[in-house]
Amino acid sequence: MTIKTLYLPAIISDEECLQLKGQFIDDGYVIHTIDYDCDIYDMDTKQFICSFRKRRLKNSRYAWDNYKHFATVSRGRGASAGPIDHSSPYWKRRQLTNTKGYSTSYMVKGKQSKMRVNNPVGSAPIGFFEKTKALNIDAPCRLTFLTKNNLNQYEAGKPYLHELDRWYQKLRPVEHKKQLDRANLQPDFKIDHTAFSTITINRNFRTALHQDAGDYGGIAVLSCLEYGKYRGALFTILKYGIGINLRQDDILVADVHQFHSNTEIWTTPEDDAYNDTLYPVFKLNDQHVASHNEKYSRITFVSYLREKLIHCS
């Protein structure tokens, strides 16, 4: 089995990436399409970028059976949710005000809303979250709301999370040990014996260009589940022109402090005809997230350690 090692030059600066933050990145930015086993580094600095392996995961059924409905609606995904889409059914029902790029306020009973929000997308975390404050409500360090309300399913799906951790340890042992040592300082706020505290689950979410924040170390483990047929959805790392074809049972360990995104998810008429034959696992009348009304589903997992959990008591 051949595993390639690639050293790639930067084709765009961090400053240029910053100018594109919150924008959707299309296939024209992809120079290197990755659909094979490889480890990728920066040509000049030798800095780690990502490691990718095809069809290695064996426990995806645990995730599908227990987590497929977990990507509930969120309006707080920041730049990754993309530019505010005034034409979407969700925003057409609201009077927007003070819209700037990927965030907006709106009118509530004649007054501007207190919160700035983003496009609604299918995305929610399971596992643990640090102390937060919003709308004058102090939430303590905790299991996420979704986890507490689906505790049996959360536990039943853990063989998948354990497998992700084993691959992280195998592919990047140094980074894994550093993250695990940090997580072990707060054992009540990590997922079993893994180096993870939190898993963000997304469904049919084409992310715009962004950098992850709030994680420890900058390394995350990504994977996905699929239902039906679709095309696109390459995981892009813009600075290097990388587009990774992450599909079911693949495993990706990546520096998510690099600017990254997904290309468009699309189908052919043949794909649509096939998807029409599928059993309707998901309801197709979502008034918040348009992509949830597609008959296919792409469910992605981003596994990481929340940095501020170290301060929990």
ZADO-1210 file (C-alpha; in nm, 4 decimals, padded with zeros to 6 digits):
<atoms>
<atom x="00.0000" y="00.0000" z="00.0000" code="MET" pos="1"/>
<atom x="00.1555" y="00.3283" z="-00.1156" code="THR" pos="2"/>
<atom x="00.1284" y="00.6366" z="00.1009" code="ILE" pos="3"/>
<atom x="00.2603" y="00.9453" z="-00.0732" code="LYS" pos="4"/>
<atom x="00.4403" y="01.2281" z="00.1028" code="THR" pos="5"/>
<atom x="00.3785" y="01.5642" z="-00.0603" code="LEU" pos="6"/>
<atom x="00.5592" y="01.8927" z="00.0026" code="TYR" pos="7"/>
<atom x="00.3492" y="02.1690" z="-00.1492" code="LEU" pos="8"/>
<atom x="00.4270" y="02.5386" z="-00.1986" code="PRO" pos="9"/>
<atom x="00.1901" y="02.8067" z="-00.0793" code="ALA" pos="10"/>
<atom x="00.0084" y="02.9587" z="-00.3772" code="ILE" pos="11"/>
<atom x="-00.1715" y="03.2343" z="-00.1874" code="ILE" pos="12"/>
<atom x="-00.0735" y="03.4324" z="00.1214" code="SER" pos="13"/>
<atom x="-00.2485" y="03.4301" z="00.4584" code="ASP" pos="14"/>
<atom x="-00.3409" y="03.7942" z="00.3977" code="GLU" pos="15"/>
<atom x="-00.5098" y="03.7040" z="00.0682" code="GLU" pos="16"/>
<atom x="-00.6948" y="03.4186" z="00.2399" code="CYS" pos="17"/>
<atom x="-00.8163" y="03.6640" z="00.5019" code="LEU" pos="18"/>
<atom x="-00.9641" y="03.8831" z="00.2298" code="GLN" pos="19"/>
<atom x="-01.1731" y="03.5842" z="00.1149" code="LEU" pos="20"/>
<atom x="-01.2891" y="03.4862" z="00.4634" code="LYS" pos="21"/>
<atom x="-01.6608" y="03.4079" z="00.4691" code="GLY" pos="22"/>
<atom x="-01.6768" y="03.3552" z="00.0920" code="GLN" pos="23"/>
<atom x="-01.7560" y="03.0302" z="-00.0878" code="PHE" pos="24"/>
<atom x="-01.4556" y="02.8798" z="-00.2651" code="ILE" pos="25"/>
<atom x="-01.5155" y="02.7042" z="-00.5960" code="ASP" pos="26"/>
<atom x="-01.3224" y="02.4330" z="-00.7781" code="ASP" pos="27"/>
<atom x="-01.1169" y="02.6911" z="-00.9663" code="GLY" pos="28"/>
<atom x="-00.8982" y="02.7319" z="-00.6590" code="TYR" pos="29"/>
<atom x="-00.8175" y="02.3594" z="-00.6442" code="VAL" pos="30"/>
<atom x="-00.4833" y="02.2667" z="-00.7999" code="ILE" pos="31"/>
<atom x="-00.4183" y="01.9408" z="-00.6166" code="HIS" pos="32"/>
<atom x="-00.7166" y="01.7035" z="-00.6004" code="THR" pos="33"/>
<atom x="-00.6437" y="01.4473" z="-00.3301" code="ILE" pos="34"/>
<atom x="-00.8255" y="01.1140" z="-00.3462" code="ASP" pos="35"/>
<atom x="-00.5470" y="00.8833" z="-00.2292" code="TYR" pos="36"/>
<atom x="-00.3452" y="00.8062" z="00.0836" code="ASP" pos="37"/>
<atom x="-00.0986" y="01.0833" z="00.1559" code="CYS" pos="38"/>
<atom x="00.0722" y="01.3066" z="00.4114" code="ASP" pos="39"/>
<atom x="00.1080" y="01.6719" z="00.3124" code="ILE" pos="40"/>
<atom x="00.3558" y="01.9332" z="00.4397" code="TYR" pos="41"/>
<atom x="00.4522" y="02.2897" z="00.3563" code="ASP" pos="42"/>
<atom x="00.7397" y="02.2831" z="00.1062" code="MET" pos="43"/>
<atom x="00.9335" y="02.5660" z="00.2716" code="ASP" pos="44"/>
<atom x="00.8634" y="02.5290" z="00.6443" code="THR" pos="45"/>
<atom x="00.7991" y="02.1524" z="00.6498" code="LYS" pos="46"/>
<atom x="00.4963" y="02.2323" z="00.8669" code="GLN" pos="47"/>
<atom x="00.2294" y="01.9614" z="00.8832" code="PHE" pos="48"/>
<atom x="-00.0843" y="02.0341" z="00.6798" code="ILE" pos="49"/>
<atom x="-00.2833" y="01.7097" z="00.6752" code="CYS" pos="50"/>
<atom x="-00.2842" y="01.3305" z="00.6587" code="SER" pos="51"/>
<atom x="-00.5484" y="01.1474" z="00.4559" code="PHE" pos="52"/>
<atom x="-00.6422" y="00.7795" z="00.4336" code="ARG" pos="53"/>
<atom x="-00.9095" y="00.6223" z="00.2116" code="LYS" pos="54"/>
<atom x="-01.1689" y="00.3694" z="00.3306" code="ARG" pos="55"/>
<atom x="-01.0093" y="00.2868" z="00.6651" code="ARG" pos="56"/>
<atom x="-01.2976" y="00.3291" z="00.9095" code="LEU" pos="57"/>
<atom x="-01.4932" y="00.0190" z="01.0105" code="LYS" pos="58"/>
<atom x="-01.7433" y="00.1579" z="01.2624" code="ASN" pos="59"/>
<atom x="-01.9417" y="00.4053" z="01.0518" code="SER" pos="60"/>
<atom x="-02.2621" y="00.2114" z="01.1167" code="ARG" pos="61"/>
<atom x="-02.2495" y="00.3100" z="01.4844" code="TYR" pos="62"/>
<atom x="-02.2385" y="00.6757" z="01.3827" code="ALA" pos="63"/>
<atom x="-02.5165" y="00.6416" z="01.1251" code="TRP" pos="64"/>
<atom x="-02.7502" y="00.4532" z="01.3568" code="ASP" pos="65"/>
<atom x="-02.7063" y="00.6981" z="01.6443" code="ASN" pos="66"/>
<atom x="-02.5905" y="01.0374" z="01.5165" code="TYR" pos="67"/>
<atom x="-02.7545" y="01.0904" z="01.1788" code="LYS" pos="68"/>
<atom x="-03.0211" y="01.3279" z="01.3168" code="HIS" pos="69"/>
<atom x="-02.7871" y="01.5244" z="01.5415" code="PHE" pos="70"/>
<atom x="-02.7042" y="01.8126" z="01.3025" code="ALA" pos="71"/>
<atom x="-02.9725" y="02.0507" z="01.4270" code="THR" pos="72"/>
<atom x="-03.0075" y="02.4106" z="01.3102" code="VAL" pos="73"/>
<atom x="-02.7489" y="02.6658" z="01.4206" code="SER" pos="74"/>
<atom x="-02.7257" y="03.0376" z="01.3467" code="ARG" pos="75"/>
<atom x="-02.3898" y="03.0793" z="01.5165" code="GLY" pos="76"/>
<atom x="-02.1333" y="02.9265" z="01.2821" code="ARG" pos="77"/>
<atom x="-01.9697" y="03.2555" z="01.1884" code="GLY" pos="78"/>
<atom x="-01.7744" y="03.2879" z="00.8639" code="ALA" pos="79"/>
<atom x="-01.8210" y="02.9199" z="00.7794" code="SER" pos="80"/>
<atom x="-02.1936" y="02.9821" z="00.7153" code="ALA" pos="81"/>
<atom x="-02.1147" y="03.2105" z="00.4214" code="GLY" pos="82"/>
<atom x="-02.2503" y="03.5502" z="00.3121" code="PRO" pos="83"/>
<atom x="-02.5988" y="03.6348" z="00.4361" code="ILE" pos="84"/>
<atom x="-02.8362" y="03.5102" z="00.1666" code="ASP" pos="85"/>
<atom x="-03.1147" y="03.7692" z="00.1513" code="HIS" pos="86"/>
<atom x="-03.3072" y="03.5542" z="-00.0985" code="SER" pos="87"/>
<atom x="-03.3335" y="03.2483" z="00.1271" code="SER" pos="88"/>
<atom x="-03.6807" y="03.1577" z="00.2584" code="PRO" pos="89"/>
<atom x="-03.5524" y="03.1940" z="00.6132" code="TYR" pos="90"/>
<atom x="-03.4380" y="03.5554" z="00.5757" code="TRP" pos="91"/>
<atom x="-03.7299" y="03.6579" z="00.3532" code="LYS" pos="92"/>
<atom x="-03.9563" y="03.6154" z="00.6558" code="ARG" pos="93"/>
<atom x="-03.7475" y="03.8609" z="00.8589" code="ARG" pos="94"/>
<atom x="-03.6569" y="04.2276" z="00.8329" code="GLN" pos="95"/>
<atom x="-03.2775" y="04.2368" z="00.8277" code="LEU" pos="96"/>
<atom x="-03.0801" y="04.5291" z="00.9621" code="THR" pos="97"/>
<atom x="-02.7103" y="04.6111" z="00.9945" code="ASN" pos="98"/>
<atom x="-02.6068" y="04.3226" z="00.7689" code="THR" pos="99"/>
<atom x="-02.2322" y="04.2913" z="00.7216" code="LYS" pos="100"/>
<atom x="-02.0857" y="04.0039" z="00.5231" code="GLY" pos="101"/>
<atom x="-02.1688" y="03.6793" z="00.6999" code="TYR" pos="102"/>
<atom x="-02.3554" y="03.8244" z="01.0013" code="SER" pos="103"/>
<atom x="-02.6718" y="04.0268" z="01.0518" code="THR" pos="104"/>
<atom x="-02.9243" y="04.1585" z="01.3011" code="SER" pos="105"/>
<atom x="-03.2994" y="04.1691" z="01.2392" code="TYR" pos="106"/>
<atom x="-03.6045" y="04.3438" z="01.3741" code="MET" pos="107"/>
<atom x="-03.8031" y="04.1896" z="01.6603" code="VAL" pos="108"/>
<atom x="-04.1240" y="04.3730" z="01.7596" code="LYS" pos="109"/>
<atom x="-03.9903" y="04.6955" z="01.6167" code="GLY" pos="110"/>
<atom x="-03.6485" y="04.6684" z="01.7818" code="LYS" pos="111"/>
<atom x="-03.3158" y="04.5446" z="01.6562" code="GLN" pos="112"/>
<atom x="-03.2273" y="04.1986" z="01.7848" code="SER" pos="113"/>
<atom x="-02.9632" y="04.1855" z="02.0578" code="LYS" pos="114"/>
<atom x="-02.7671" y="03.9131" z="01.8837" code="MET" pos="115"/>
<atom x="-02.5889" y="03.9130" z="01.5501" code="ARG" pos="116"/>
<atom x="-02.6436" y="03.5817" z="01.3748" code="VAL" pos="117"/>
<atom x="-02.5321" y="03.3931" z="01.0651" code="ASN" pos="118"/>
<atom x="-02.7063" y="03.1905" z="00.7960" code="ASN" pos="119"/>
<atom x="-02.8879" y="02.8935" z="00.9535" code="PRO" pos="120"/>
<atom x="-02.7008" y="02.5698" z="00.8832" code="VAL" pos="121"/>
<atom x="-02.7208" y="02.2103" z="00.9983" code="GLY" pos="122"/>
<atom x="-02.4501" y="02.1951" z="01.2638" code="SER" pos="123"/>
<atom x="-02.4363" y="02.1011" z="01.6330" code="ALA" pos="124"/>
<atom x="-02.1765" y="01.9823" z="01.8862" code="PRO" pos="125"/>
<atom x="-02.1873" y="01.6716" z="02.1029" code="ILE" pos="126"/>
<atom x="-01.9659" y="01.6073" z="02.4006" code="GLY" pos="127"/>
<atom x="-01.8530" y="01.8913" z="02.6248" code="PHE" pos="128"/>
<atom x="-01.8480" y="02.2712" z="02.6117" code="PHE" pos="129"/>
<atom x="-01.6858" y="02.5335" z="02.8321" code="GLU" pos="130"/>
<atom x="-01.8539" y="02.8069" z="03.0320" code="LYS" pos="131"/>
<atom x="-02.0319" y="03.0544" z="02.8031" code="THR" pos="132"/>
<atom x="-02.2453" y="03.3648" z="02.8362" code="LYS" pos="133"/>
<atom x="-02.5145" y="03.4776" z="02.5928" code="ALA" pos="134"/>
<atom x="-02.8125" y="03.7087" z="02.6383" code="LEU" pos="135"/>
<atom x="-02.7128" y="03.7500" z="03.0049" code="ASN" pos="136"/>
<atom x="-02.7376" y="03.3757" z="03.0668" code="ILE" pos="137"/>
<atom x="-02.4349" y="03.2094" z="03.2274" code="ASP" pos="138"/>
<atom x="-02.3975" y="02.8484" z="03.1182" code="ALA" pos="139"/>
<atom x="-02.1443" y="02.6388" z="03.3148" code="PRO" pos="140"/>
<atom x="-01.8981" y="02.3863" z="03.1773" code="CYS" pos="141"/>
<atom x="-02.1262" y="02.1092" z="03.0631" code="ARG" pos="142"/>
<atom x="-02.2368" y="01.8318" z="02.8355" code="LEU" pos="143"/>
<atom x="-02.3994" y="02.0011" z="02.5376" code="THR" pos="144"/>
<atom x="-02.7785" y="02.0254" z="02.5314" code="PHE" pos="145"/>
<atom x="-02.7945" y="01.7819" z="02.2385" code="LEU" pos="146"/>
<atom x="-02.5820" y="01.5282" z="02.4250" code="THR" pos="147"/>
<atom x="-02.7840" y="01.5413" z="02.7467" code="LYS" pos="148"/>
<atom x="-03.1112" y="01.4972" z="02.5616" code="ASN" pos="149"/>
<atom x="-02.9842" y="01.2023" z="02.3574" code="ASN" pos="150"/>
<atom x="-02.7541" y="01.0391" z="02.6100" code="LEU" pos="151"/>
<atom x="-02.8283" y="00.6783" z="02.5159" code="ASN" pos="152"/>
<atom x="-02.7586" y="00.7443" z="02.1483" code="GLN" pos="153"/>
<atom x="-02.4469" y="00.9413" z="02.2347" code="TYR" pos="154"/>
<atom x="-02.3124" y="00.6443" z="02.4297" code="GLU" pos="155"/>
<atom x="-02.4141" y="00.3890" z="02.1655" code="ALA" pos="156"/>
<atom x="-02.2270" y="00.5747" z="01.8909" code="GLY" pos="157"/>
<atom x="-01.8995" y="00.5969" z="02.0812" code="LYS" pos="158"/>
<atom x="-01.7230" y="00.3048" z="01.9041" code="PRO" pos="159"/>
<atom x="-01.7035" y="00.5392" z="01.6033" code="TYR" pos="160"/>
<atom x="-01.5493" y="00.8180" z="01.8127" code="LEU" pos="161"/>
<atom x="-01.3007" y="00.5750" z="01.9657" code="HIS" pos="162"/>
<atom x="-01.1980" y="00.4609" z="01.6181" code="GLU" pos="163"/>
<atom x="-01.1380" y="00.8214" z="01.5088" code="LEU" pos="164"/>
<atom x="-00.9112" y="00.8688" z="01.8094" code="ASP" pos="165"/>
<atom x="-00.7120" y="00.5541" z="01.7305" code="ARG" pos="166"/>
<atom x="-00.6468" y="00.6801" z="01.3786" code="TRP" pos="167"/>
<atom x="-00.5433" y="01.0200" z="01.5116" code="TYR" pos="168"/>
<atom x="-00.2910" y="00.8494" z="01.7392" code="GLN" pos="169"/>
<atom x="-00.1620" y="00.6346" z="01.4536" code="LYS" pos="170"/>
<atom x="-00.1256" y="00.9141" z="01.1994" code="LEU" pos="171"/>
<atom x="-00.0022" y="01.1961" z="01.4257" code="ARG" pos="172"/>
<atom x="00.1282" y="01.0402" z="01.7499" code="PRO" pos="173"/>
<atom x="00.3106" y="01.3512" z="01.8725" code="VAL" pos="174"/>
<atom x="00.0135" y="01.5843" z="01.8296" code="GLU" pos="175"/>
<atom x="-00.2216" y="01.3203" z="01.9705" code="HIS" pos="176"/>
<atom x="-00.0130" y="01.2748" z="02.2872" code="LYS" pos="177"/>
<atom x="00.0093" y="01.6501" z="02.3411" code="LYS" pos="178"/>
<atom x="-00.3669" y="01.6842" z="02.3051" code="GLN" pos="179"/>
<atom x="-00.4393" y="01.3778" z="02.5187" code="LEU" pos="180"/>
<atom x="-00.2115" y="01.5046" z="02.7962" code="ASP" pos="181"/>
<atom x="-00.4017" y="01.8330" z="02.7924" code="ARG" pos="182"/>
<atom x="-00.7396" y="01.6569" z="02.7941" code="ALA" pos="183"/>
<atom x="-00.6319" y="01.4382" z="03.0866" code="ASN" pos="184"/>
<atom x="-00.5878" y="01.7481" z="03.3000" code="LEU" pos="185"/>
<atom x="-00.9680" y="01.7708" z="03.2977" code="GLN" pos="186"/>
<atom x="-01.0805" y="01.4059" z="03.2692" code="PRO" pos="187"/>
<atom x="-01.4422" y="01.4908" z="03.3535" code="ASP" pos="188"/>
<atom x="-01.4648" y="01.6978" z="03.0358" code="PHE" pos="189"/>
<atom x="-01.3285" y="01.4610" z="02.7729" code="LYS" pos="190"/>
<atom x="-01.4822" y="01.1770" z="02.5762" code="ILE" pos="191"/>
<atom x="-01.3731" y="00.8552" z="02.7486" code="ASP" pos="192"/>
<atom x="-01.0080" y="00.7678" z="02.6829" code="HIS" pos="193"/>
<atom x="-00.9848" y="00.9813" z="02.3678" code="THR" pos="194"/>
<atom x="-00.8047" y="01.3116" z="02.3096" code="ALA" pos="195"/>
<atom x="-01.1406" y="01.4704" z="02.2176" code="PHE" pos="196"/>
<atom x="-01.3843" y="01.6729" z="02.4219" code="SER" pos="197"/>
<atom x="-01.6210" y="01.7696" z="02.1445" code="THR" pos="198"/>
<atom x="-01.7477" y="01.6523" z="01.8056" code="ILE" pos="199"/>
<atom x="-01.9176" y="01.9005" z="01.5718" code="THR" pos="200"/>
<atom x="-02.1654" y="01.7208" z="01.3457" code="ILE" pos="201"/>
<atom x="-02.2734" y="01.8890" z="01.0206" code="ASN" pos="202"/>
<atom x="-02.5281" y="01.7861" z="00.7601" code="ARG" pos="203"/>
<atom x="-02.5232" y="01.9061" z="00.3967" code="ASN" pos="204"/>
<atom x="-02.3189" y="02.2040" z="00.5158" code="PHE" pos="205"/>
<atom x="-02.1075" y="02.3661" z="00.2469" code="ARG" pos="206"/>
<atom x="-01.8690" y="02.5697" z="00.4582" code="THR" pos="207"/>
<atom x="-01.7352" y="02.9042" z="00.3405" code="ALA" pos="208"/>
<atom x="-01.3697" y="02.9961" z="00.3930" code="LEU" pos="209"/>
<atom x="-01.2812" y="03.0104" z="00.7625" code="HIS" pos="210"/>
<atom x="-01.0366" y="02.9070" z="01.0319" code="GLN" pos="211"/>
<atom x="-01.1488" y="02.7009" z="01.3290" code="ASP" pos="212"/>
<atom x="-01.1275" y="02.8670" z="01.6697" code="ALA" pos="213"/>
<atom x="-01.1706" y="02.7581" z="02.0296" code="GLY" pos="214"/>
<atom x="-00.9803" y="02.4321" z="01.9810" code="ASP" pos="215"/>
<atom x="-00.6542" y="02.3279" z="02.1451" code="TYR" pos="216"/>
<atom x="-00.3520" y="02.2686" z="01.9212" code="GLY" pos="217"/>
<atom x="-00.5167" y="02.3416" z="01.5876" code="GLY" pos="218"/>
<atom x="-00.5443" y="01.9757" z="01.4815" code="ILE" pos="219"/>
<atom x="-00.8839" y="01.8141" z="01.4161" code="ALA" pos="220"/>
<atom x="-00.9967" y="01.4753" z="01.2878" code="VAL" pos="221"/>
<atom x="-01.2559" y="01.4810" z="01.0085" code="LEU" pos="222"/>
<atom x="-01.4764" y="01.2061" z="00.8682" code="SER" pos="223"/>
<atom x="-01.8158" y="01.1709" z="00.7034" code="CYS" pos="224"/>
<atom x="-02.1237" y="00.9568" z="00.6435" code="LEU" pos="225"/>
<atom x="-02.3139" y="00.9446" z="00.3136" code="GLU" pos="226"/>
<atom x="-02.6678" y="00.8644" z="00.2077" code="TYR" pos="227"/>
<atom x="-02.7541" y="00.8730" z="-00.1594" code="GLY" pos="228"/>
<atom x="-02.5438" y="01.0142" z="-00.4423" code="LYS" pos="229"/>
<atom x="-02.3888" y="01.3592" z="-00.4820" code="TYR" pos="230"/>
<atom x="-02.0777" y="01.5229" z="-00.6269" code="ARG" pos="231"/>
<atom x="-01.8306" y="01.7894" z="-00.5135" code="GLY" pos="232"/>
<atom x="-01.7915" y="01.8855" z="-00.1451" code="ALA" pos="233"/>
<atom x="-01.4107" y="01.8821" z="-00.1659" code="LEU" pos="234"/>
<atom x="-01.2427" y="01.9876" z="00.1575" code="PHE" pos="235"/>
<atom x="-01.0206" y="02.2729" z="00.0463" code="THR" pos="236"/>
<atom x="-00.7107" y="02.4171" z="00.2095" code="ILE" pos="237"/>
<atom x="-00.6891" y="02.7367" z="00.0096" code="LEU" pos="238"/>
<atom x="-00.3310" y="02.8406" z="00.0807" code="LYS" pos="239"/>
<atom x="-00.1978" y="02.5321" z="-00.0976" code="TYR" pos="240"/>
<atom x="-00.4698" y="02.4774" z="-00.3586" code="GLY" pos="241"/>
<atom x="-00.5667" y="02.1466" z="-00.1960" code="ILE" pos="242"/>
<atom x="-00.9052" y="01.9793" z="-00.2528" code="GLY" pos="243"/>
<atom x="-00.9563" y="01.6549" z="-00.0597" code="ILE" pos="244"/>
<atom x="-01.2320" y="01.4173" z="-00.1661" code="ASN" pos="245"/>
<atom x="-01.3406" y="01.3106" z="00.1831" code="LEU" pos="246"/>
<atom x="-01.6048" y="01.0377" z="00.1554" code="ARG" pos="247"/>
<atom x="-01.7555" y="00.7729" z="00.3833" code="GLN" pos="248"/>
<atom x="-01.5019" y="00.5634" z="00.5804" code="ASP" pos="249"/>
<atom x="-01.2163" y="00.8025" z="00.4921" code="ASP" pos="250"/>
<atom x="-01.0142" y="00.9683" z="00.7698" code="ILE" pos="251"/>
<atom x="-00.8536" y="01.3131" z="00.7562" code="LEU" pos="252"/>
<atom x="-00.6310" y="01.4672" z="01.0222" code="VAL" pos="253"/>
<atom x="-00.5748" y="01.8340" z="00.9398" code="ALA" pos="254"/>
<atom x="-00.4452" y="02.1650" z="01.0655" code="ASP" pos="255"/>
<atom x="-00.7791" y="02.3454" z="01.0876" code="VAL" pos="256"/>
<atom x="-00.6129" y="02.6743" z="01.1729" code="HIS" pos="257"/>
<atom x="-00.5378" y="02.6883" z="00.8021" code="GLN" pos="258"/>
<atom x="-00.8110" y="02.8620" z="00.6023" code="PHE" pos="259"/>
<atom x="-01.0410" y="02.5862" z="00.4760" code="HIS" pos="260"/>
<atom x="-01.3841" y="02.5362" z="00.3195" code="SER" pos="261"/>
<atom x="-01.5896" y="02.3016" z="00.1013" code="ASN" pos="262"/>
<atom x="-01.6656" y="02.3268" z="-00.2667" code="THR" pos="263"/>
<atom x="-02.0234" y="02.3132" z="-00.3931" code="GLU" pos="264"/>
<atom x="-02.2285" y="01.9983" z="-00.3371" code="ILE" pos="265"/>
<atom x="-02.4230" y="01.9083" z="-00.6518" code="TRP" pos="266"/>
<atom x="-02.5995" y="01.6234" z="-00.8284" code="THR" pos="267"/>
<atom x="-02.6520" y="01.5027" z="-01.1843" code="THR" pos="268"/>
<atom x="-02.9944" y="01.4001" z="-01.3232" code="PRO" pos="269"/>
<atom x="-02.8807" y="01.0393" z="-01.2830" code="GLU" pos="270"/>
<atom x="-02.7966" y="01.1044" z="-00.9165" code="ASP" pos="271"/>
<atom x="-03.1371" y="01.2639" z="-00.8651" code="ASP" pos="272"/>
<atom x="-03.3122" y="00.9660" z="-01.0220" code="ALA" pos="273"/>
<atom x="-03.1262" y="00.7311" z="-00.7883" code="TYR" pos="274"/>
<atom x="-03.1941" y="00.9485" z="-00.4827" code="ASN" pos="275"/>
<atom x="-03.5646" y="00.9463" z="-00.5670" code="ASP" pos="276"/>
<atom x="-03.5634" y="00.5718" z="-00.4975" code="THR" pos="277"/>
<atom x="-03.4229" y="00.6091" z="-00.1466" code="LEU" pos="278"/>
<atom x="-03.6183" y="00.5550" z="00.1708" code="TYR" pos="279"/>
<atom x="-03.6886" y="00.9049" z="00.3164" code="PRO" pos="280"/>
<atom x="-03.4718" y="00.8967" z="00.6287" code="VAL" pos="281"/>
<atom x="-03.4961" y="01.2730" z="00.6788" code="PHE" pos="282"/>
<atom x="-03.7934" y="01.5089" z="00.6631" code="LYS" pos="283"/>
<atom x="-03.7803" y="01.7269" z="00.3510" code="LEU" pos="284"/>
<atom x="-03.9801" y="02.0288" z="00.4645" code="ASN" pos="285"/>
<atom x="-03.7159" y="02.2177" z="00.6631" code="ASP" pos="286"/>
<atom x="-03.7993" y="02.5902" z="00.6547" code="GLN" pos="287"/>
<atom x="-03.4650" y="02.6941" z="00.8004" code="HIS" pos="288"/>
<atom x="-03.1912" y="02.5074" z="00.6125" code="VAL" pos="289"/>
<atom x="-03.2581" y="02.4671" z="00.2409" code="ALA" pos="290"/>
<atom x="-02.9900" y="02.1993" z="00.1964" code="SER" pos="291"/>
<atom x="-03.1768" y="01.9752" z="00.4424" code="HIS" pos="292"/>
<atom x="-03.4469" y="01.9322" z="00.1793" code="ASN" pos="293"/>
<atom x="-03.2137" y="01.7371" z="-00.0479" code="GLU" pos="294"/>
<atom x="-03.2760" y="01.3631" z="-00.0726" code="LYS" pos="295"/>
<atom x="-02.9057" y="01.2854" z="-00.0302" code="TYR" pos="296"/>
<atom x="-02.7182" y="01.3510" z="00.2929" code="SER" pos="297"/>
<atom x="-02.3549" y="01.4240" z="00.3687" code="ARG" pos="298"/>
<atom x="-02.2921" y="01.4180" z="00.7433" code="ILE" pos="299"/>
<atom x="-01.9477" y="01.5294" z="00.8563" code="THR" pos="300"/>
<atom x="-01.7727" y="01.4978" z="01.1913" code="PHE" pos="301"/>
<atom x="-01.5069" y="01.7350" z="01.3234" code="VAL" pos="302"/>
<atom x="-01.3414" y="01.5939" z="01.6366" code="SER" pos="303"/>
<atom x="-01.1253" y="01.8131" z="01.8609" code="TYR" pos="304"/>
<atom x="-01.0477" y="01.9384" z="02.2134" code="LEU" pos="305"/>
<atom x="-01.2035" y="02.2625" z="02.3377" code="ARG" pos="306"/>
<atom x="-00.9199" y="02.4828" z="02.4625" code="GLU" pos="307"/>
<atom x="-01.1018" y="02.6574" z="02.7486" code="LYS" pos="308"/>
<atom x="-01.2207" y="02.3379" z="02.9165" code="LEU" pos="309"/>
<atom x="-00.8925" y="02.3508" z="03.1058" code="ILE" pos="310"/>
<atom x="-01.0480" y="02.6255" z="03.3213" code="HIS" pos="311"/>
<atom x="-01.3512" y="02.4195" z="03.4254" code="CYS" pos="312"/>
<atom x="-01.3907" y="02.3290" z="03.7919" code="SER" pos="313"/>
</atoms>
